[in-house]
Amino acid sequence: MSTELKNEENLYSKILKILKNRYDIEISDKPDFLFFSCFGAENLKYYDCVKIFITGENVLPNFNLCDYACAFDDISFGDRYFRKRYYFPEKAIQDRSFITPDMANRKFCNFIYSNSNNGEGSILRQEFCKKLMEYKHVDCPGKILNNMSADDLEPRNGDWINSKIKFLNKYKFTIAFENSSSNGYTTEKLYHPILAGSVPIYWGNPDVLRDFNPKAFINANDFNNDFDAIVEYVKELDSNDEKYLAMLQESPMREDFDFDQDKKFAQWIYHIIEKGNKPFVKDPLNFDMSRRLKIDLDLSYEQIKNKQKYSSFKKRLFSIDKTSKKNKIIVRFLGLKLSLKKKHA
């Protein structure tokens, strides 16, 4: 297995890449299609455009504010909703031929976290790590429960993901707790250890087995989240190389997993764009208070946008506009104003 992740993109760069496949890019101003996330309130300034909510966070979309949405939740709303997985794995992930017997002789377990109190899982994983350390030492190079240097890990603004995968590969087990537990919400917490060939000890999505093979990881749901029982099972695997390697060799995704999600996501984006600037009627009775507070939000946004700690708000928004010229649309991406000209065959 190569521990190098080839061009792992965040969702926004993925969308821009999808658009580039079909459109040429030019600079422009006014949005016709607005892609926005759950950070900040700038999206409330836009009315005469199709609004598409995209999130990588555990946030339920509000269709009083958006025309289309892409999120984790297992809901159905015609063509207006696309259930997005945090990961877009290729079939190659099912190949576990890189697993070798000596992988049962690696370091015991690791715990890499920087969030100490945001979400129930952030508290529970600390409790679990401490309990597991009553059995064996757990390496904690992150900010939380830190007990070793993080020299092997690149900073977040560097080659963080690849360095993390390489680090995880040194360990038999990885504590893989989500920040919160919600149906459909599975993130890199589970995905990265699998890529690295480290058995995840997972807590989070109650519906995780919809996508993942139950034999390929330790699922806290199987033990009713009883930490004592989970620790006993970890001990059993840790002391039995045959059982441990059998789990490690299991293909991580279910046999019926849909590996065409990447293509379907692209087609969903194209479908929205090709329908043109035709917003749905949203919040017809004006029940959504956030619309009524637009003036206050405008003022608040002007106040916070200049503070460095909120600088990421604007960077997580981008929008698309359609000009009067045939086959030309305009995008505003990550603070840049761009125009897209449809490519001819």
TIFI-177181 format. One record per residue (C-alpha): residue in three letters; x, y, z. Coordinates in nm, 4 decimals. Example, Ala and Ser with C-alpha at 12.3 -4.5 7.8 and 13.67 -1.06 7.14 Angstrom:
+------+----------+----------+----------+
| rest |       px |       py |       pz |
+------+----------+----------+----------+
|  Ala |   1.2300 |  -0.4500 |   0.7800 |
|  Ser |   1.3670 |  -0.1060 |   0.7140 |
+------+----------+----------+----------+
This chain:
+------+----------+----------+----------+
| rest |       px |       py |       pz |
+------+----------+----------+----------+
|  Met |   0.0000 |   0.0000 |   0.0000 |
|  Ser |   0.1131 |   0.3512 |  -0.0716 |
|  Thr |   0.0535 |   0.5805 |   0.2225 |
|  Glu |   0.0596 |   0.8760 |  -0.0147 |
|  Leu |  -0.2848 |   1.0191 |  -0.0720 |
|  Lys |  -0.2953 |   1.1455 |  -0.4277 |
|  Asn |  -0.4382 |   1.4963 |  -0.4419 |
|  Glu |  -0.6928 |   1.4565 |  -0.1637 |
|  Glu |  -0.9125 |   1.7565 |  -0.2215 |
|  Asn |  -1.1567 |   1.9316 |  -0.0007 |
|  Leu |  -1.5089 |   1.9460 |  -0.1287 |
|  Tyr |  -1.4804 |   2.2991 |  -0.2621 |
|  Ser |  -1.1792 |   2.2334 |  -0.4795 |
|  Lys |  -1.3568 |   1.9182 |  -0.5969 |
|  Ile |  -1.6574 |   2.1249 |  -0.7088 |
|  Leu |  -1.4354 |   2.3748 |  -0.8879 |
|  Lys |  -1.2614 |   2.0889 |  -1.0655 |
|  Ile |  -1.5996 |   1.9464 |  -1.1696 |
|  Leu |  -1.7013 |   2.2827 |  -1.3121 |
|  Lys |  -1.3727 |   2.3224 |  -1.4988 |
|  Asn |  -1.4372 |   1.9946 |  -1.6771 |
|  Arg |  -1.7351 |   2.1509 |  -1.8502 |
|  Tyr |  -1.6754 |   2.5259 |  -1.8407 |
|  Asp |  -1.4018 |   2.7790 |  -1.9144 |
|  Ile |  -1.3319 |   3.0249 |  -1.6327 |
|  Glu |  -1.3389 |   3.4050 |  -1.6587 |
|  Ile |  -1.3550 |   3.6759 |  -1.3911 |
|  Ser |  -1.6930 |   3.8383 |  -1.3068 |
|  Asp |  -1.9042 |   3.9793 |  -1.0186 |
|  Lys |  -2.2715 |   3.9001 |  -0.9630 |
|  Pro |  -2.3816 |   3.5517 |  -0.8563 |
|  Asp |  -2.6412 |   3.3494 |  -1.0353 |
|  Phe |  -2.5575 |   3.0283 |  -0.8485 |
|  Leu |  -2.4311 |   3.0549 |  -0.4915 |
|  Phe |  -2.2449 |   2.7694 |  -0.3228 |
|  Phe |  -2.2215 |   2.8265 |   0.0517 |
|  Ser |  -2.1529 |   2.6404 |   0.3741 |
|  Cys |  -2.2481 |   2.6670 |   0.7412 |
|  Phe |  -1.9814 |   2.9260 |   0.8236 |
|  Gly |  -2.0761 |   3.2926 |   0.8297 |
|  Ala |  -2.3905 |   3.4718 |   0.7115 |
|  Glu |  -2.2828 |   3.6320 |   0.3846 |
|  Asn |  -2.5122 |   3.3968 |   0.1916 |
|  Leu |  -2.8136 |   3.5825 |   0.3336 |
|  Lys |  -2.7233 |   3.8842 |   0.1205 |
|  Tyr |  -2.8067 |   3.6940 |  -0.1976 |
|  Tyr |  -3.1644 |   3.6552 |  -0.3166 |
|  Asp |  -3.1910 |   3.6401 |  -0.6961 |
|  Cys |  -2.9826 |   3.3287 |  -0.7396 |
|  Val |  -2.9902 |   2.9540 |  -0.6967 |
|  Lys |  -2.8417 |   2.8776 |  -0.3549 |
|  Ile |  -2.6620 |   2.5461 |  -0.3014 |
|  Phe |  -2.5684 |   2.4484 |   0.0526 |
|  Ile |  -2.2557 |   2.2299 |   0.0753 |
|  Thr |  -2.1132 |   2.1167 |   0.4074 |
|  Gly |  -1.8486 |   1.8886 |   0.5462 |
|  Glu |  -1.9852 |   1.9414 |   0.8983 |
|  Asn |  -2.2586 |   1.7580 |   1.0857 |
|  Val |  -2.5243 |   2.0157 |   0.9946 |
|  Leu |  -2.8776 |   1.9539 |   0.8682 |
|  Pro |  -2.9575 |   2.1691 |   0.5604 |
|  Asn |  -3.2260 |   2.4378 |   0.5889 |
|  Phe |  -3.4301 |   2.4388 |   0.2693 |
|  Asn |  -3.5863 |   2.7696 |   0.3737 |
|  Leu |  -3.2462 |   2.9186 |   0.2947 |
|  Cys |  -3.1219 |   2.7033 |   0.0079 |
|  Asp |  -3.2533 |   2.5621 |  -0.3190 |
|  Tyr |  -3.0290 |   2.2561 |  -0.3146 |
|  Ala |  -2.8187 |   2.0897 |  -0.0484 |
|  Cys |  -2.5437 |   1.8345 |  -0.0164 |
|  Ala |  -2.4849 |   1.6938 |   0.3322 |
|  Phe |  -2.4459 |   1.3737 |   0.5374 |
|  Asp |  -2.8034 |   1.3131 |   0.6458 |
|  Asp |  -2.9948 |   1.0199 |   0.5036 |
|  Ile |  -3.2931 |   1.2195 |   0.3781 |
|  Ser |  -3.4773 |   1.2415 |   0.0475 |
|  Phe |  -3.5938 |   1.5608 |  -0.1230 |
|  Gly |  -3.6124 |   1.4803 |  -0.4937 |
|  Asp |  -3.3273 |   1.6282 |  -0.6977 |
|  Arg |  -3.2810 |   1.9032 |  -0.4412 |
|  Tyr |  -3.0700 |   1.6897 |  -0.2079 |
|  Phe |  -2.7570 |   1.4805 |  -0.2538 |
|  Arg |  -2.6324 |   1.2664 |   0.0322 |
|  Lys |  -2.2601 |   1.3239 |   0.0381 |
|  Arg |  -2.0102 |   1.0965 |   0.2015 |
|  Tyr |  -1.7032 |   1.2592 |   0.3501 |
|  Tyr |  -1.4972 |   1.0182 |   0.1417 |
|  Phe |  -1.5011 |   0.9241 |  -0.2270 |
|  Pro |  -1.3091 |   0.5942 |  -0.2180 |
|  Glu |  -1.1998 |   0.4077 |  -0.5272 |
|  Lys |  -1.2386 |   0.0320 |  -0.5607 |
|  Ala |  -0.8657 |  -0.0056 |  -0.4960 |
|  Ile |  -0.9334 |   0.0509 |  -0.1262 |
|  Gln |  -1.0784 |  -0.3021 |  -0.1145 |
|  Asp |  -0.7385 |  -0.4506 |  -0.1986 |
|  Arg |  -0.5691 |  -0.5465 |   0.1292 |
|  Ser |  -0.2778 |  -0.7339 |  -0.0252 |
|  Phe |  -0.0404 |  -0.4901 |   0.1471 |
|  Ile |  -0.1224 |  -0.6479 |   0.4850 |
|  Thr |   0.1702 |  -0.8569 |   0.6118 |
|  Pro |   0.2166 |  -1.0699 |   0.9276 |
|  Asp |   0.4709 |  -0.8286 |   1.0739 |
|  Met |   0.1992 |  -0.5622 |   1.1020 |
|  Ala |   0.0829 |  -0.7461 |   1.4147 |
|  Asn |   0.4110 |  -0.6417 |   1.5797 |
|  Arg |   0.3721 |  -0.2652 |   1.5479 |
|  Lys |   0.3205 |  -0.0108 |   1.8256 |
|  Phe |  -0.0031 |  -0.0530 |   2.0154 |
|  Cys |  -0.2367 |   0.2452 |   1.9627 |
|  Asn |  -0.2503 |   0.6174 |   1.8890 |
|  Phe |  -0.4794 |   0.9102 |   1.9658 |
|  Ile |  -0.4495 |   1.2300 |   1.7545 |
|  Tyr |  -0.6885 |   1.5111 |   1.8450 |
|  Ser |  -0.6848 |   1.8881 |   1.8960 |
|  Asn |  -1.0510 |   1.9400 |   1.9931 |
|  Ser |  -1.1173 |   1.8912 |   2.3636 |
|  Asn |  -1.4800 |   1.9948 |   2.4133 |
|  Asn |  -1.6636 |   2.0524 |   2.0856 |
|  Gly |  -1.9162 |   1.7709 |   2.0638 |
|  Glu |  -1.9999 |   1.4719 |   2.2830 |
|  Gly |  -1.7382 |   1.2565 |   2.1107 |
|  Ser |  -1.4583 |   1.4949 |   2.2029 |
|  Ile |  -1.5240 |   1.4196 |   2.5701 |
|  Leu |  -1.5930 |   1.0480 |   2.5314 |
|  Arg |  -1.2761 |   0.9758 |   2.3338 |
|  Gln |  -1.0622 |   1.1213 |   2.6114 |
|  Glu |  -1.2399 |   0.9010 |   2.8629 |
|  Phe |  -1.1917 |   0.5970 |   2.6416 |
|  Cys |  -0.8241 |   0.6709 |   2.5789 |
|  Lys |  -0.7576 |   0.6956 |   2.9518 |
|  Lys |  -0.9381 |   0.3678 |   3.0109 |
|  Leu |  -0.7441 |   0.1952 |   2.7322 |
|  Met |  -0.4185 |   0.3255 |   2.8820 |
|  Glu |  -0.4942 |   0.1223 |   3.1943 |
|  Tyr |  -0.4102 |  -0.1729 |   2.9688 |
|  Lys |  -0.1266 |  -0.0319 |   2.7560 |
|  His |   0.0318 |   0.3006 |   2.6741 |
|  Val |  -0.1372 |   0.5008 |   2.3948 |
|  Asp |   0.0712 |   0.7509 |   2.1976 |
|  Cys |  -0.0937 |   1.0951 |   2.1911 |
|  Pro |   0.0976 |   1.3436 |   1.9702 |
|  Gly |  -0.1932 |   1.5897 |   1.9393 |
|  Lys |  -0.2883 |   1.8766 |   2.1680 |
|  Ile |  -0.5270 |   1.6588 |   2.3692 |
|  Leu |  -0.3734 |   1.4194 |   2.6256 |
|  Asn |  -0.0370 |   1.4965 |   2.4686 |
|  Asn |   0.2421 |   1.2634 |   2.5825 |
|  Met |   0.4863 |   1.2737 |   2.2894 |
|  Ser |   0.6237 |   1.5098 |   2.0261 |
|  Ala |   0.4430 |   1.5642 |   1.6993 |
|  Asp |   0.7595 |   1.5879 |   1.4924 |
|  Asp |   0.6373 |   1.3232 |   1.2476 |
|  Leu |   0.3209 |   1.5202 |   1.1705 |
|  Glu |   0.3116 |   1.8114 |   0.9295 |
|  Pro |   0.1204 |   2.1275 |   1.0287 |
|  Arg |  -0.2407 |   2.1613 |   0.9161 |
|  Asn |  -0.1396 |   2.4066 |   0.6461 |
|  Gly |   0.1264 |   2.1648 |   0.5197 |
|  Asp |   0.1194 |   1.8020 |   0.4100 |
|  Trp |  -0.0882 |   1.7112 |   0.7146 |
|  Ile |  -0.2955 |   1.4283 |   0.5687 |
|  Asn |  -0.0108 |   1.2298 |   0.4145 |
|  Ser |   0.2008 |   1.2671 |   0.7272 |
|  Lys |  -0.0943 |   1.1541 |   0.9387 |
|  Ile |  -0.1487 |   0.8438 |   0.7246 |
|  Lys |   0.2198 |   0.7532 |   0.7560 |
|  Phe |   0.2030 |   0.8028 |   1.1318 |
|  Leu |  -0.1082 |   0.5851 |   1.1709 |
|  Asn |   0.0596 |   0.3098 |   0.9700 |
|  Lys |   0.3015 |   0.2577 |   1.2605 |
|  Tyr |   0.0212 |   0.1434 |   1.4918 |
|  Lys |  -0.1995 |  -0.1637 |   1.5308 |
|  Phe |  -0.4965 |   0.0420 |   1.6495 |
|  Thr |  -0.6233 |   0.3979 |   1.6149 |
|  Ile |  -0.8820 |   0.5601 |   1.8432 |
|  Ala |  -1.1300 |   0.6930 |   1.5874 |
|  Phe |  -1.4075 |   0.8871 |   1.7628 |
|  Glu |  -1.6186 |   1.1417 |   1.5755 |
|  Asn |  -1.6928 |   1.4782 |   1.7372 |
|  Ser |  -2.0601 |   1.3823 |   1.7391 |
|  Ser |  -2.2852 |   1.0855 |   1.6689 |
|  Ser |  -2.5394 |   1.1264 |   1.3914 |
|  Asn |  -2.6825 |   0.8958 |   1.1260 |
|  Gly |  -2.4844 |   0.9240 |   0.8039 |
|  Tyr |  -2.2015 |   1.1303 |   0.9546 |
|  Thr |  -1.8765 |   0.9390 |   0.9071 |
|  Thr |  -1.5554 |   1.1339 |   0.8491 |
|  Glu |  -1.1826 |   1.0867 |   0.8101 |
|  Lys |  -1.1771 |   0.9657 |   1.1707 |
|  Leu |  -1.2641 |   0.6202 |   1.0350 |
|  Tyr |  -1.1396 |   0.6550 |   0.6785 |
|  His |  -0.7782 |   0.7555 |   0.7487 |
|  Pro |  -0.6893 |   0.4581 |   0.9740 |
|  Ile |  -0.8346 |   0.2228 |   0.7128 |
|  Leu |  -0.6142 |   0.3789 |   0.4447 |
|  Ala |  -0.3156 |   0.3476 |   0.6765 |
|  Gly |  -0.3747 |  -0.0180 |   0.7623 |
|  Ser |  -0.4482 |   0.0483 |   1.1296 |
|  Val |  -0.7585 |  -0.1022 |   1.2907 |
|  Pro |  -0.9960 |   0.1814 |   1.3886 |
|  Ile |  -1.1682 |   0.1767 |   1.7267 |
|  Tyr |  -1.4701 |   0.3697 |   1.6049 |
|  Trp |  -1.7420 |   0.5693 |   1.7793 |
|  Gly |  -1.9879 |   0.7880 |   1.5894 |
|  Asn |  -2.2325 |   0.7197 |   1.3091 |
|  Pro |  -2.4953 |   0.4659 |   1.4306 |
|  Asp |  -2.5574 |   0.3796 |   1.0654 |
|  Val |  -2.1901 |   0.3297 |   0.9775 |
|  Leu |  -2.2479 |  -0.0259 |   0.8562 |
|  Arg |  -2.4491 |   0.1075 |   0.5655 |
|  Asp |  -2.1146 |   0.1746 |   0.3951 |
|  Phe |  -1.8453 |  -0.0097 |   0.5925 |
|  Asn |  -1.7758 |  -0.3794 |   0.6423 |
|  Pro |  -1.8481 |  -0.4683 |   1.0087 |
|  Lys |  -1.5582 |  -0.7156 |   1.0110 |
|  Ala |  -1.3016 |  -0.4492 |   0.9169 |
|  Phe |  -1.3022 |  -0.2348 |   1.2324 |
|  Ile |  -1.4041 |  -0.2204 |   1.5974 |
|  Asn |  -1.7475 |  -0.0580 |   1.6157 |
|  Ala |  -1.8512 |   0.0850 |   1.9536 |
|  Asn |  -2.2150 |   0.0345 |   1.8519 |
|  Asp |  -2.1600 |  -0.3413 |   1.8661 |
|  Phe |  -2.0867 |  -0.3079 |   2.2372 |
|  Asn |  -2.3638 |  -0.0577 |   2.3185 |
|  Asn |  -2.0818 |   0.1927 |   2.3692 |
|  Asp |  -1.9662 |  -0.0003 |   2.6771 |
|  Phe |  -1.6018 |   0.1110 |   2.7039 |
|  Asp |  -1.5050 |  -0.1760 |   2.9343 |
|  Ala |  -1.6331 |  -0.4292 |   2.6822 |
|  Ile |  -1.4555 |  -0.2507 |   2.3972 |
|  Val |  -1.1261 |  -0.2535 |   2.5854 |
|  Glu |  -1.1633 |  -0.6267 |   2.6511 |
|  Tyr |  -1.2136 |  -0.6863 |   2.2790 |
|  Val |  -0.9085 |  -0.4755 |   2.1939 |
|  Lys |  -0.7084 |  -0.6860 |   2.4394 |
|  Glu |  -0.8319 |  -1.0020 |   2.2682 |
|  Leu |  -0.7246 |  -0.8820 |   1.9241 |
|  Asp |  -0.3970 |  -0.7442 |   2.0559 |
|  Ser |  -0.3012 |  -1.0800 |   2.2046 |
|  Asn |  -0.4179 |  -1.2922 |   1.9107 |
|  Asp |  -0.2245 |  -1.2179 |   1.5911 |
|  Glu |  -0.4454 |  -1.4444 |   1.3817 |
|  Lys |  -0.7650 |  -1.2632 |   1.4786 |
|  Tyr |  -0.6017 |  -0.9230 |   1.4496 |
|  Leu |  -0.4656 |  -0.9858 |   1.0997 |
|  Ala |  -0.7972 |  -1.1350 |   0.9904 |
|  Met |  -0.9686 |  -0.8052 |   1.0730 |
|  Leu |  -0.6951 |  -0.6058 |   0.9048 |
|  Gln |  -0.7273 |  -0.8103 |   0.5862 |
|  Glu |  -1.1009 |  -0.7544 |   0.5506 |
|  Ser |  -1.2091 |  -0.5262 |   0.2637 |
|  Pro |  -1.3242 |  -0.2099 |   0.4431 |
|  Met |  -1.6291 |  -0.1206 |   0.2340 |
|  Arg |  -1.9412 |  -0.3308 |   0.1991 |
|  Glu |  -1.9592 |  -0.5520 |  -0.1100 |
|  Asp |  -2.2543 |  -0.3493 |  -0.2399 |
|  Phe |  -2.0882 |  -0.0121 |  -0.1764 |
|  Asp |  -2.1505 |   0.2346 |  -0.4589 |
|  Phe |  -1.8104 |   0.3439 |  -0.5892 |
|  Asp |  -1.9698 |   0.5744 |  -0.8492 |
|  Gln |  -2.0588 |   0.8462 |  -0.5973 |
|  Asp |  -1.7950 |   1.0801 |  -0.7404 |
|  Lys |  -1.9531 |   1.0670 |  -1.0878 |
|  Lys |  -2.3040 |   1.0992 |  -0.9472 |
|  Phe |  -2.2027 |   1.4036 |  -0.7457 |
|  Ala |  -2.0619 |   1.5682 |  -1.0597 |
|  Gln |  -2.3810 |   1.4920 |  -1.2515 |
|  Trp |  -2.5869 |   1.6428 |  -0.9682 |
|  Ile |  -2.3849 |   1.9655 |  -0.9912 |
|  Tyr |  -2.4214 |   1.9772 |  -1.3705 |
|  His |  -2.7959 |   1.9140 |  -1.3428 |
|  Ile |  -2.8360 |   2.2186 |  -1.1181 |
|  Ile |  -2.6307 |   2.4439 |  -1.3450 |
|  Glu |  -2.8042 |   2.3324 |  -1.6631 |
|  Lys |  -3.1471 |   2.4128 |  -1.5156 |
|  Gly |  -3.0374 |   2.7762 |  -1.5069 |
|  Asn |  -3.1059 |   3.0510 |  -1.2576 |
|  Lys |  -3.4462 |   2.9299 |  -1.1377 |
|  Pro |  -3.4622 |   2.9501 |  -0.7586 |
|  Phe |  -3.7395 |   2.7738 |  -0.5704 |
|  Val |  -3.9800 |   2.9683 |  -0.3504 |
|  Lys |  -3.8166 |   2.9450 |  -0.0108 |
|  Asp |  -3.9742 |   3.0246 |   0.3251 |
|  Pro |  -4.2971 |   3.1569 |   0.1665 |
|  Leu |  -4.4506 |   3.2568 |   0.5022 |
|  Asn |  -4.1262 |   3.4138 |   0.6223 |
|  Phe |  -4.0958 |   3.1832 |   0.9219 |
|  Asp |  -3.7173 |   3.1726 |   0.9064 |
|  Met |  -3.6016 |   3.4468 |   1.1437 |
|  Ser |  -3.2584 |   3.4663 |   0.9823 |
|  Arg |  -3.4161 |   3.6405 |   0.6826 |
|  Arg |  -3.5798 |   3.9024 |   0.9043 |
|  Leu |  -3.2484 |   3.9728 |   1.0714 |
|  Lys |  -3.0668 |   4.0497 |   0.7483 |
|  Ile |  -2.9827 |   4.4086 |   0.8459 |
|  Asp |  -2.8321 |   4.2950 |   1.1757 |
|  Leu |  -2.6461 |   4.0160 |   1.0012 |
|  Asp |  -2.5061 |   4.2590 |   0.7453 |
|  Leu |  -2.3733 |   4.4739 |   1.0280 |
|  Ser |  -2.2421 |   4.1723 |   1.2184 |
|  Tyr |  -2.0684 |   4.0412 |   0.9101 |
|  Glu |  -1.8966 |   4.3741 |   0.8481 |
|  Gln |  -1.7788 |   4.3675 |   1.2098 |
|  Ile |  -1.6470 |   4.0137 |   1.2132 |
|  Lys |  -1.4992 |   3.9820 |   0.8667 |
|  Asn |  -1.2018 |   4.1983 |   0.9623 |
|  Lys |  -1.1174 |   3.9822 |   1.2631 |
|  Gln |  -0.8503 |   3.7281 |   1.1836 |
|  Lys |  -1.0260 |   3.4462 |   1.3716 |
|  Tyr |  -1.3218 |   3.4733 |   1.1344 |
|  Ser |  -1.1201 |   3.5093 |   0.8147 |
|  Ser |  -1.2166 |   3.1570 |   0.7080 |
|  Phe |  -1.5829 |   3.2573 |   0.6772 |
|  Lys |  -1.5397 |   3.4307 |   0.3426 |
|  Lys |  -1.2937 |   3.1733 |   0.2207 |
|  Arg |  -1.5565 |   2.8995 |   0.2559 |
|  Leu |  -1.8049 |   3.0696 |   0.0203 |
|  Phe |  -1.8142 |   3.0758 |  -0.3538 |
|  Ser |  -2.0854 |   3.1526 |  -0.6078 |
|  Ile |  -2.1675 |   3.1109 |  -0.9752 |
|  Asp |  -2.3296 |   3.3653 |  -1.2077 |
|  Lys |  -2.4866 |   3.3321 |  -1.5504 |
|  Thr |  -2.4375 |   3.6174 |  -1.7997 |
|  Ser |  -2.6679 |   3.7146 |  -2.0835 |
|  Lys |  -2.4213 |   3.5597 |  -2.3259 |
|  Lys |  -2.5109 |   3.2140 |  -2.4460 |
|  Asn |  -2.3416 |   2.9194 |  -2.2758 |
|  Lys |  -2.1570 |   3.1338 |  -2.0266 |
|  Ile |  -2.1871 |   3.1241 |  -1.6474 |
|  Ile |  -1.9959 |   3.3018 |  -1.3755 |
|  Val |  -1.8546 |   3.1623 |  -1.0540 |
|  Arg |  -1.7342 |   3.3264 |  -0.7352 |
|  Phe |  -1.4982 |   3.0835 |  -0.5663 |
|  Leu |  -1.3084 |   3.1235 |  -0.2408 |
|  Gly |  -1.3346 |   3.5005 |  -0.2534 |
|  Leu |  -1.2477 |   3.5202 |  -0.6244 |
|  Lys |  -1.5005 |   3.6224 |  -0.8863 |
|  Leu |  -1.4816 |   3.3977 |  -1.1874 |
|  Ser |  -1.6788 |   3.3331 |  -1.5034 |
|  Leu |  -1.7341 |   2.9993 |  -1.6700 |
|  Lys |  -1.7803 |   2.9607 |  -2.0439 |
|  Lys |  -1.9280 |   2.6325 |  -2.1494 |
|  Lys |  -1.6829 |   2.4222 |  -2.3491 |
|  His |  -1.7886 |   2.3106 |  -2.6941 |
|  Ala |  -1.7491 |   1.9475 |  -2.7956 |
+------+----------+----------+----------+
